[in-house]
């Protein structure tokens, strides 16, 4: 049974979204008067009318006939009180589609919850679309807190997608709103940390360094332990890129000591995975430390981690195996991830995994193929202004080729010695 007035509201919304007049929709098979009564909820549609309207609107019949879960406010309340927000994602998405947009604040909250679910699942493209509407609603509501958080998360999402040219101005906007509105330490720190991460990845190390000083001097002393740990981790990443691995390690150690797993198990786990990644990027790589931290993270992720977190763990395990010289293991993990059609990794993690594939290809003796892989992703990273990532790619190519040539030279010298003997 098709409920009214919900059916009529859905019908009208679909028509208006397509920019169609009632006359255009009805064509020759229906009167505009009948359509008006359907949209107003005065008439209940027949199955034949539903099929005809679905065809005219270019949608499946189910789009018009699916049951209504309730008002957006009701569905939102259910989602917020549910044991797991992910379980409510479908109902929330349907409620947003049927929403009449009469309560911008409720719509903002529903979109924010849904975007957070998509972020945790690694579906950043879908998250991006939701964040664009969240920004519009934040401007409409004229709330500095909501505007700062919307732009901050928008910048973070763009960064995850590798769209750095758009990510930087979004992060700058978030920080400006937080400062102009004299927002809380938490909001200001969140915006500043996203900006620092983006500046580091686009190669603006001088700006990143200045902002780290501001973060540590003005905001860190007043931060809660969980956010202080994130701030120290952000500062450590900058020190690592600047080549000051001693300072980076000290900040990482301090960040890890700030949190107990009982306080925030998700952040506790994420920081250990991040510390392992940072340790592998140091020169020389701190393989033992990375293995220890990754082992701690693995014990939690394998039990309660999301699919995205599991993939991030496996990617780090592939990098760790490579640094340990366990090339067969690294190759198997790398191949399995890159061939997974449900790969959810961020742009940066995907590229780093592809770099590993290129390095392994070179070490397998297919040097030209490996060089081609690394050159392609290196150019893509440079073109998208992921300059720190591009530098990592070219450095990986150079060091891998140097290692291969050194090995070849050693083999030639050994052969010459054997022949001379």
N, C-alpha and C positions, 0 to 999 in steps of 0.2 A: 504494500500500500504506500502511495506517495503522499507524504505529509505536506500540507500547506500551512503557513505561507512559505515554508523553507524551500520547497520546489520552485516556487515563483521567484523568490529572491536569487536562488542559484541560477535560474534561467536568465533573469535580467542581467545579473553580473557577467555571465558568459557572453551575452550579446554585446554589452557595453565594452567589455574588454577587447572585443574584436572590431569595435567601431561600427557596428551594424545598426541600422534603423529597424523598427518593427516591420515595416513594409518589405525590407530586403530579406528578413528572416522568413516571413510567411510565404513569400513567393506566390505561386498560384494554387498552393495546396491548403491554405488556411487563411482565415480572415484576421485582420489586425485587431478587430474587436475581441476575438477569441483569445488571441495572444495577450492582449492587455489584461483580460480577466485571469488568465493563467499567471501572469507575472504579479498581479495584485493579490493572488491567493483566493480569488472568488470562485474559481472553478478548479476541479480536480481533473488532471489530464488523463486521457485514455492511453493505452499502450501504443496505439497507432500514432497518436499525436506526439508521444515521446520519441518514437522511432524517427518520425519525420523531422522533428526539431533537432535531434541529435545529428542527423545527416546534414541539415542546413547549417548547423554550427560547426560541423567538422569534428565532432567528439564522439567517443563511444557512449552508448546508451547508459552504461554504468556511471558515467560522470554525472548524469542528470538524476539517476534513480537511486544512488547509494544512500543509505540511511544517514540521518543527521545525528551526530554524537551529542548535540546540545550546544548551548551558547559557548562562545570562546571563553568567557569567564568561568563557566562550569568546567569545561575541559581543562583549562589552565589550572584550576584548583585541584582537579584530580591528578594532573601531571606533577604538580609541586608536592602533593602529599603521597605520591606513589613511592614504593620502596626503591624502584629504579626508574629514572626519568626516561631511559631508552624505551621502556615498555610502552610509554605513552606517546612516542614520537609520531606514529601514524595517525592517531586520533587528533593530536595537536595540529598536524599538517592539514588534515581535512577541515578542522575547525577554522583554521586561518583562511582556507580557500572559501569557506562559506560566510566568513565574517563580513558584516556590513560596515566595518570601520567606524563605528560610532564611539568606540572607546580607545583612543590612541595609546593610552598608558597600558591597557591590558594587551593590546596588540604588540606593543614594544616588548613587554615581558614574555609573551608567548614566542615571539620571534627570537628573542635572546636565548631562551631555553632551548629552542630547536637548533639554533646556530651552534650552541655549545655542544649539543649531542652530535651534530655533524662534525664539529672540530675534533671531538674525541674519537670519532670513527675515521678521521682522515679524509672526509669528503669536503675539501676546502672549496671546490667550485660551487657546491650548493650553499655552503656557508657564506660565500662571498655575496651571492644574490640576496640572502637574508640580511646581511649586514648593510647592504646598500639601502634597503628599506628601513632598517633600524636607524640609520643616519638621518633619513628624511623625517622619521617620527621624532627623533631626538631634537631636531631643529624646530619641528612643530610644537613640541612640548616646552621648548626653550628652557631646558634644565641643563646647567653646566655639567653636573655629574653624569647625566645620561649621554650628553654630547661627547664628553671626554672619553668615556668608556667605549662608546660606539666607534669613534675614530681610532682609539687605541687598538681595539680588536680588529678593525678593518685593516690597519697597518700590519698587524701580526698575521692575518690571513693572507694578505698580498705577499708578505715575506715568505710564507710557507709555499706559495705558488711560484716563487721566484720572480715576481713582478716588482723589482726593486725601485724602478723609476716612479711608480705610483705609491709604493710603500713609504718612502722617505717623507714626502709632503704630508701624508696622512698622519704619520707619527709626530711630525712637527706641529700639525694642527692640534692633535690630542694634547701635547704638552703645553701649547699656548693657551688652550681652553682651561686646563688645570691650573696654570699659573694666574691667568686673568681672573678666574673665579675663586682664587685662594682655596682650592679644594684640599681635601685631606692628604696627609702624607702618603697614604696607601694609593690614592688615585694618581698623585703626582709621580710617585715612584714607578708605578706601573707604566705610565706613559714614557717616562724617561728611560726605563730599561728597554722598552721596545725600540726607542729611537737609537740607543747605544748599539743594540744588536744589529740594526739595519745599517748604521754608519760603519760598523766593523765590516760588514759583508760587502759594502760598496767601496771599501778602501779608504774611507774618510777617517783615518786613524787619529789625526790631530783633534778633530771634533769629538770623536768617541772618547779620547783621553780627557778632554776638558769636562765632558759630561760625567765621566766616571768620578772625577775629582769632586764635582758638585754633588753627585750621588752619595759619595762616602762622607763628605764634609757636612752637608746640610740635612740629608734625609735619613741616612742609615742609622744614626744614633736614636732616632725616634720610631724606628720601624719595629713591627712585631717580628718574632723569631722566624716565622715562615717566610715573610717578605725579605727580611734581612739576609736569609740564606740565598734567596733568589738573586738579590742584589750583589752579594759576594760572588756568586757564580757568574753573573754578567760581567763584573769587574775582572774576574779571572780570565774570561774569554778574551778581553781586550789585552790584558798582560801577555797572554799566550801568543796573540797575533803580533804583538810588539817584540816578541822574542825574549821577554823576561819570564822564563819558565819557572824560576824560583819563586817570584812573586805570585805567579798564577797558581802554583801548587799550594802556597801558603794560604791563599784566599779560598781555594777549593777545600782544603782541610778544615778551615774555620767554618765554612758553609756547612760541611757535612756534620761537624760537631754540634751545630746549633739545633739540629732536629733529631728528635727521637721518632722511631717508627710509629709509636703510639699517638704522637701528636698529629701527624699528617702523613699517612702511609703512602699516598699517591706522590706527594712532593718528595718524600724521603727516597722513594724508588727512582723518581725522575732525576734527582740530583746525582744519584750514584751512576745511573746510565750516562748522564752528561759528564761526570767526572771521568768515567772510563773513556769516553770519546775524546775528551781533552787530553788525557794522558797519552793516547795513541797519536795525537797530533803534535806532541812535543818533539823536540830534537835534542837528543835521541828519544825515541818513544819509551815511555815508562810502562813496559809490558806487564810486569808483575803487579803493579798497582792497578792497571786497567783490568786485569784478570780478576783481582780481588773484588773490586767494586762491581764489576759485571756479574760476578757470582752472587753477590748480595742482592742485586736487582733481579736476577733471574729467579731467585727463590720466591719472590713475590709475583713477578709478572706471569710466570708459568701457571700460577694458581688463580689469580684474579685479574690479570691484565686484559685490556681490550685487544681486539685483533690488530689494531695499529701498534700498540705497545709491543705485542709479540713480534711483529715484523721489524720494528726498530731494534728489538733485542737481537733477533737473528742477523740483522745487518751488522750490528756491532760485533757479534760473534764471528762473522766472516772476516771483518777487518782485523780482529784479534788473531784469528788463525793465520792470516797472512803475515802479520808481524812476528808470529812465533815460528814462521817457516813451514807451517802445516798447509802447504799449497793445495793438496787434494781436498782437504776439508774446506778451505776458503773457496775453492772453485765450486764445490758442490753446493755450499750455502748461497753463494752469489748467483749461480745459475738457477737454483730453485726460486729465489726471490724475484729475479728479473723476468722469469717466465710465468710468474703468478699473475693471472688476469685480474685478480682482486688486489693488486698492489696499492697500498694506501700511503706510502711514504711521501714525505714532503719533497719538493723540488730538490733541495740541497742534498737530502739523504739519497734520493734516486741518482743524482749525478755522482755522488761519492761512490756509490755502488757500481755505477757504470765505469768510473775511473779504475776501480779495483778489477773489473772485468778486463779492461784494456791492459792493465799491468800484468795480469795473469796470462793474457794472450801473448804478450811479448815474451814472458818467461817460458811459455810453451814452445817458443821458436818461431811463432808466426808474427814476426816483428812488424812487418808492414801493416798487417791487419790491426795489431794493437795500437800502432801509431795513429792509424786512421780513426779509431774509436776515440782516442784521447783528443785528437785535433778537432774532431767534430763537436764534442761536448765542451771543449775549451772555447771554441768560437762562440757557441751558443751562450755560454756563461758570460763571456765578454760583451756580447751584443745586448744581453739583458741587464748589464751593469752589475752582475754578481762578480765583482772584481777580485774579492778575496778568494772566492771559489775558483775563478779562472787561474789565479796565481797558484793555488793548490794543484790544479790539473797540470799546468806546465812544469811545476816542480816535480810532480810524480812522474811525468814523462821523462824528464831529464835524469832523475836519479835511477829510474828503472833501466834506461838505456845505458847509463854509466855502469851499473852493476852487471849488465849483460856483457858489455865490452870488456870489463875487467875480468870477468869469468872466462871469456874467450881468449884474452891475452894470457891468462894463467894456464889455460889448457894448451895453448900453442907453445909456451915456454916449457911446460912439462913434457910435451911431445918432442921438442928439440933436445931437451936434456936426455930423454930416453934414447933418442936416435944417436946422440953423441956418445952416450955410454956404451 
